[in-house]
Amino acid sequence: MAQSSSQDFTHRLQLLMQQAGVSSFTALSRKAGVSERQVRRLRQGQVGQMRVETLLKISQVLQVSMTELLTIFDETQRVDEPASQTELRREYQRLQQQMHEQREALIQEFQQSSLQVLESWLVQWPTAAYAAQQNQQLPAVRLLPLVRPVEQLLQEWGVEAIASVGSEIPYDPHLHQLMEGNAQPGATVRVRYIGYQQGDKLLYRAKVSPIDNTPNA
């Protein structure tokens, strides 16, 4: 009877392997990065004795979801084993959530490192663009469209500029950095280099000058 169940699951596994273009059990073991013993357990329907990470690797190679894999190889489990299957599914969901959180953390880390590389451009470019816009005869004005993809990227990352170059705004020491002179909070200052924030996180403060002492940007 056990041999019959084993042959049945072997056939199901072979069908999945054929659909995924996996030529042999050894190839499945190698591509998934698991031992051939684990593949044998799957052929015998012993998913309750396999680690979630192992099942996840095999499911990715076979191009099926974890839920589908558990359903396909779950029919010969004993009456006292559904609880272990439920636990497997819970562990799988926990692992998926963990992977999602790790992915989000990696994205944030990548964005932060990229922003550090772009810092000089982020600070200097708006001032250069402002100067070019004030004098349409400058050849530099033709370069403005070239940076639109970068601006679009920053927008997708949720990076927002603090004010704009040349704007006159109330001084806020939390968002603005004085380049010279003194100013009380709320006093009117002129933005010379814009700052940036990403959501609630301040990346760079805008550099400003008191309105009475502002040289041409």
C-alpha positions in Angstrom: 0.0 0.0 0.0 2.8 2.4 0.9 4.5 1.6 -2.5 1.3 2.5 -4.3 1.1 5.9 -2.5 4.8 6.5 -3.3 4.3 5.8 -7.0 1.3 8.0 -7.1 3.2 11.0 -5.7 6.2 10.3 -7.9 4.0 10.5 -10.9 2.5 13.9 -9.7 6.0 15.2 -9.1 7.1 14.1 -12.6 4.2 15.9 -14.2 5.1 19.2 -12.4 8.7 18.7 -13.3 7.8 18.2 -16.9 5.7 21.4 -17.0 8.6 23.3 -15.4 11.2 21.8 -17.7 13.1 19.9 -15.0 14.6 16.7 -16.4 15.2 14.6 -13.4 14.9 14.4 -9.6 18.6 15.1 -9.4 18.1 18.2 -11.5 15.3 19.3 -9.2 17.5 18.8 -6.2 20.3 20.9 -7.7 18.1 23.7 -9.0 16.2 24.0 -5.7 19.4 23.7 -3.6 17.9 20.9 -1.5 19.1 17.3 -0.9 17.8 14.4 -2.9 16.5 13.0 0.4 14.1 16.0 0.6 12.9 15.3 -3.0 12.3 11.7 -1.9 10.2 12.8 1.0 8.1 14.9 -1.4 7.6 11.8 -3.6 6.4 9.9 -0.6 4.0 12.7 0.4 5.9 13.5 3.6 5.4 17.2 3.4 4.6 17.4 7.1 8.2 16.4 7.8 9.8 19.0 5.5 10.9 22.5 6.4 9.0 25.4 5.0 12.1 26.9 3.4 12.7 23.6 1.6 9.1 23.4 0.3 9.4 27.1 -0.8 12.5 26.4 -2.8 11.0 23.4 -4.5 7.8 25.3 -5.3 9.7 28.1 -6.9 11.5 25.7 -9.2 8.3 23.8 -10.0 6.6 27.2 -10.7 3.7 26.5 -8.4 2.6 28.3 -5.2 3.3 26.9 -1.8 -0.5 26.3 -1.3 -0.7 24.3 -4.5 2.3 22.2 -3.5 0.8 21.3 -0.2 -2.5 20.5 -1.7 -1.0 18.2 -4.4 1.2 16.3 -2.0 -1.2 16.2 1.0 -3.7 13.4 0.3 -1.9 10.5 2.0 -1.3 12.3 5.3 -2.7 10.5 8.4 -5.7 11.7 10.2 -3.6 13.2 13.0 -1.5 15.3 10.6 -3.8 18.1 9.3 -2.7 20.2 12.3 0.9 20.0 11.1 -0.2 21.0 7.6 -2.0 24.0 9.1 1.2 24.9 11.0 3.2 24.6 7.8 0.8 27.1 6.0 1.1 29.5 8.9 4.9 29.2 8.9 4.8 29.8 5.1 2.7 32.9 5.6 5.1 34.1 8.3 8.0 33.5 6.0 6.4 35.3 3.1 5.7 38.3 5.4 9.3 38.2 6.6 10.6 38.2 3.0 8.3 41.1 2.1 9.6 43.1 5.0 13.2 42.3 4.1 12.5 43.4 0.5 11.1 46.7 1.7 14.1 47.2 4.0 16.5 46.5 1.1 14.6 49.0 -1.1 14.9 51.6 1.6 18.6 50.9 2.0 19.1 51.2 -1.7 17.3 54.4 -1.9 19.2 55.9 1.0 22.6 54.9 -0.5 21.6 56.3 -3.9 20.4 59.6 -2.3 23.8 59.9 -0.7 25.5 59.6 -4.1 23.1 62.1 -5.6 23.5 64.6 -2.7 25.7 67.1 -4.5 23.5 67.0 -7.6 20.3 67.4 -5.5 21.8 70.5 -3.8 23.6 72.2 -6.7 21.3 71.4 -9.7 18.2 73.4 -8.7 20.3 76.5 -8.2 22.0 76.1 -11.6 18.6 75.5 -13.2 17.2 78.6 -11.6 20.1 80.7 -12.9 19.6 79.2 -16.4 15.9 80.0 -16.4 16.6 83.6 -15.4 18.8 84.0 -18.5 17.3 82.2 -21.5 20.4 83.1 -23.5 22.5 80.7 -21.5 23.1 77.4 -23.4 22.6 75.6 -20.1 18.8 76.1 -20.5 18.8 73.4 -23.2 20.1 70.9 -20.6 17.0 71.2 -18.4 14.9 68.5 -20.1 17.8 66.0 -19.6 17.2 65.8 -15.9 13.5 65.1 -16.0 14.1 61.3 -15.6 16.0 61.9 -12.4 13.2 64.2 -11.2 10.7 61.5 -12.0 12.7 58.9 -10.1 12.8 61.1 -7.0 9.1 61.6 -7.3 8.5 57.8 -7.5 10.7 57.5 -4.3 8.5 60.0 -2.5 11.3 62.6 -2.3 9.9 66.1 -2.2 11.8 69.5 -2.4 11.6 71.9 0.4 10.5 75.1 -1.3 12.1 76.3 -4.5 15.2 78.3 -5.4 14.5 82.1 -5.2 11.3 81.7 -3.2 10.8 83.9 -0.1 9.5 81.9 2.9 9.2 82.1 6.7 12.4 80.8 8.3 12.0 77.4 10.0 15.3 76.2 11.6 14.1 72.6 11.5 13.9 72.8 7.7 16.2 75.6 6.7 19.9 76.3 7.2 21.2 79.9 7.3 24.2 80.5 5.0 25.0 83.8 6.6 23.6 86.3 9.0 20.9 85.7 11.6 17.2 85.2 11.4 14.4 84.5 13.9 11.9 81.8 13.3 9.2 83.1 11.0 11.4 85.8 9.5 11.4 86.0 5.7 14.3 84.3 4.1 15.2 83.5 0.5 16.0 80.0 -0.6 19.3 79.6 -2.4 19.7 75.8 -2.3 16.6 73.7 -1.8 16.4 70.9 0.7 14.6 67.5 0.4 12.5 65.3 2.6 11.2 61.8 2.0 7.9 61.3 3.8 8.5 62.3 7.4 12.3 62.0 7.1 14.3 65.1 6.5 17.1 64.4 4.0 18.8 67.8 3.6 17.8 71.2 5.0 17.2 74.0 2.5 20.0 76.6 2.5 18.6 80.1 2.9 19.7 83.7 3.5 18.0 86.6 5.3 16.0 88.5 2.8 18.0 91.8 3.3 21.4 90.1 2.8 20.7 87.8 -0.1 23.2 88.0 -2.9 22.2 86.9 -6.4 21.9 83.1 -6.5 
